[in-house]
Amino acid sequence: MKRLLICTGVLLAAATVLAAQQKPASPPVTEAASIGGKAITIAYSSPRVNGREGHLFGPGGRMSTDPHYPVWRAGANSATTLMTAADLEIAGLHVPAGTYTLFVDISDPDNWKLIVNKQTGEWGLKYDKSQDLGQVKMTMSKPPAMVENLKYTLVDNGGGSGSLTLAWENHAGSVAIRVK
């Protein structure tokens, strides 16, 4: 009996160590850039396509089963957060310096709309339209290759302007950013 308890304890300890070493299904990622000398950061969790290519977006796709569809949290786990040290203009939308949650309207998989929401700190599944600062149309493109891990990219184009791009699976949406 004593041997059985020791073996069970060793197995549980090994399982705990192995579980701690495994990467999370949607690891946390931070994308940061300085645009016009001002810090802009996006914190999100990055889900994988994981064999669902061609089955994520559009009617009947995996994303359409979300209770808040067609609004998507544009990441996984806790809400995707935009932090800006300066006032921004995102595709014509004035965004004061501060912290916001990003959502994306994917009702038309080929014409996304970026939503900047004033509510922060939520898990990402609770979308309150009344908290929207606004939404803007994204410029859509098809990535050169399938994007396995959801990815945000911030690029400084010089002169106080830049871009924000969200890419996943066979879709990429971008918006222009200008530091005010």
C-alpha positions as CSV (number, residue, x, y, z in Angstrom):
1,M,0.0,0.0,0.0
2,K,2.8,2.4,0.9
3,R,4.5,1.7,-2.5
4,L,1.2,2.4,-4.3
5,L,0.9,5.8,-2.5
6,I,4.5,6.7,-3.3
7,C,4.0,5.8,-7.0
8,T,0.8,7.7,-7.2
9,G,2.5,10.8,-5.6
10,V,5.4,10.6,-8.1
11,L,3.0,10.3,-11.0
12,L,1.0,13.3,-9.8
13,A,4.1,15.4,-9.4
14,A,5.3,14.4,-12.9
15,A,2.0,15.3,-14.4
16,T,2.0,18.7,-12.7
17,V,5.6,19.4,-13.9
18,L,4.6,18.4,-17.5
19,A,1.4,20.5,-17.4
20,A,3.4,23.5,-16.3
21,Q,5.9,23.1,-19.1
22,Q,3.2,23.0,-21.9
23,K,2.5,26.1,-23.8
24,P,-1.0,27.6,-23.3
25,A,-3.4,27.0,-26.2
26,S,-3.6,30.8,-26.7
27,P,-0.5,32.3,-25.3
28,P,-0.4,36.0,-24.2
29,V,1.4,38.3,-26.6
30,T,2.3,42.0,-26.5
31,E,2.8,44.0,-29.7
32,A,4.4,47.4,-29.1
33,A,5.7,50.2,-31.2
34,S,6.7,53.8,-31.0
35,I,4.8,55.9,-33.6
36,G,5.6,59.6,-33.7
37,G,7.7,59.0,-30.6
38,K,4.7,57.8,-28.6
39,A,4.2,54.3,-27.2
40,I,1.3,52.2,-28.5
41,T,0.8,48.7,-27.1
42,I,-1.7,45.9,-27.9
43,A,-1.9,43.0,-25.4
44,Y,-3.8,39.9,-26.5
45,S,-3.9,36.2,-26.4
46,S,-3.2,34.5,-29.7
47,P,-5.4,31.5,-30.7
48,R,-4.2,29.0,-33.3
49,V,-6.1,28.0,-36.4
50,N,-5.4,24.4,-35.3
51,G,-6.7,22.6,-38.4
52,R,-9.7,24.8,-38.9
53,E,-8.5,26.6,-41.9
54,G,-11.5,27.7,-44.0
55,H,-13.9,27.0,-41.2
56,L,-13.4,30.1,-38.9
57,F,-15.2,33.0,-40.6
58,G,-18.5,33.4,-42.3
59,P,-21.9,31.8,-41.8
60,G,-21.5,28.4,-40.2
61,G,-17.9,29.1,-39.3
62,R,-16.4,28.6,-35.9
63,M,-16.6,32.3,-35.1
64,S,-20.4,32.3,-35.8
65,T,-21.0,30.1,-32.8
66,D,-19.8,32.8,-30.4
67,P,-22.7,34.2,-28.4
68,H,-21.7,37.8,-29.4
69,Y,-21.3,37.1,-33.1
70,P,-20.8,39.1,-35.3
71,V,-18.7,41.0,-32.8
72,W,-15.5,39.1,-32.1
73,R,-13.1,39.8,-29.2
74,A,-10.2,39.5,-31.8
75,G,-8.1,37.3,-29.6
76,A,-8.7,34.7,-26.9
77,N,-9.0,34.7,-23.1
78,S,-9.1,38.2,-21.6
79,A,-10.1,41.1,-23.8
80,T,-7.6,42.5,-26.3
81,T,-6.3,45.8,-24.9
82,L,-5.0,48.8,-26.7
83,M,-2.9,51.2,-24.7
84,T,-1.8,54.6,-26.1
85,A,0.4,57.3,-24.6
86,A,-0.9,59.9,-27.0
87,D,-4.2,60.9,-28.7
88,L,-4.6,58.9,-31.9
89,E,-6.6,59.1,-35.1
90,I,-7.4,55.5,-36.2
91,A,-8.8,55.6,-39.7
92,G,-10.5,58.9,-38.9
93,L,-11.7,57.9,-35.3
94,H,-10.4,60.2,-32.6
95,V,-9.0,58.0,-29.7
96,P,-7.8,59.9,-26.7
97,A,-4.7,58.7,-24.8
98,G,-5.6,55.8,-22.5
99,T,-6.6,52.2,-22.4
100,Y,-9.3,50.5,-24.6
101,T,-10.6,47.1,-25.6
102,L,-10.5,46.1,-29.2
103,F,-13.3,44.1,-30.9
104,V,-13.9,43.4,-34.6
105,D,-17.3,43.2,-36.4
106,I,-16.9,40.2,-38.7
107,S,-20.4,40.0,-40.0
108,D,-18.9,40.2,-43.5
109,P,-15.7,38.1,-43.4
110,D,-14.3,40.2,-46.2
111,N,-15.1,43.6,-44.7
112,W,-14.1,43.8,-41.0
113,K,-14.8,46.8,-38.8
114,L,-12.4,47.6,-35.9
115,I,-14.3,48.5,-32.7
116,V,-12.6,50.6,-30.0
117,N,-14.5,50.1,-26.8
118,K,-14.1,52.2,-23.6
119,Q,-14.9,49.2,-21.3
120,T,-11.7,47.5,-20.1
121,G,-10.6,44.7,-17.9
122,E,-13.3,42.2,-19.0
123,W,-12.6,38.6,-20.0
124,G,-13.4,39.5,-23.6
125,L,-16.8,37.8,-23.9
126,K,-18.8,40.7,-22.6
127,Y,-19.4,43.2,-25.3
128,D,-21.3,46.3,-24.5
129,K,-22.1,48.4,-27.6
130,S,-23.0,51.4,-25.5
131,Q,-19.3,51.6,-24.4
132,D,-18.1,51.9,-28.0
133,L,-15.8,54.9,-28.7
134,G,-16.4,54.1,-32.3
135,Q,-15.8,51.7,-35.2
136,V,-13.9,52.0,-38.4
137,K,-13.7,50.0,-41.6
138,M,-10.5,47.9,-42.0
139,T,-8.7,47.6,-45.3
140,M,-8.8,43.8,-46.0
141,S,-6.2,41.7,-47.7
142,K,-5.2,38.1,-48.0
143,P,-1.9,37.2,-46.3
144,P,0.7,35.6,-48.5
145,A,0.4,32.4,-46.5
146,M,-2.1,31.1,-43.9
147,V,-1.6,32.7,-40.5
148,E,-1.6,30.0,-37.9
149,N,-1.4,32.2,-34.8
150,L,-3.5,35.3,-34.6
151,K,-1.2,38.3,-34.9
152,Y,-1.4,42.0,-34.4
153,T,1.3,44.2,-35.9
154,L,2.0,47.9,-35.3
155,V,4.2,49.7,-37.8
156,D,5.7,53.1,-37.7
157,N,5.5,54.6,-41.2
158,G,7.3,57.8,-40.1
159,G,6.0,61.4,-39.8
160,G,3.7,60.4,-36.9
161,S,1.8,57.9,-38.9
162,G,1.6,54.1,-38.8
163,S,-0.7,51.1,-39.1
164,L,-2.3,48.4,-37.1
165,T,-2.9,45.0,-38.7
166,L,-4.7,42.0,-37.4
167,A,-4.1,38.8,-39.3
168,W,-5.5,35.3,-38.7
169,E,-6.1,32.3,-41.0
170,N,-6.7,33.7,-44.5
171,H,-7.7,37.2,-43.5
172,A,-5.9,40.4,-42.6
173,G,-7.4,43.8,-41.7
174,S,-5.5,47.0,-41.4
175,V,-6.2,50.6,-40.3
176,A,-4.1,53.7,-40.5
177,I,-2.9,55.3,-37.3
178,R,-1.9,59.0,-36.9
179,V,-0.5,60.4,-33.6
180,K,-2.2,63.7,-32.8
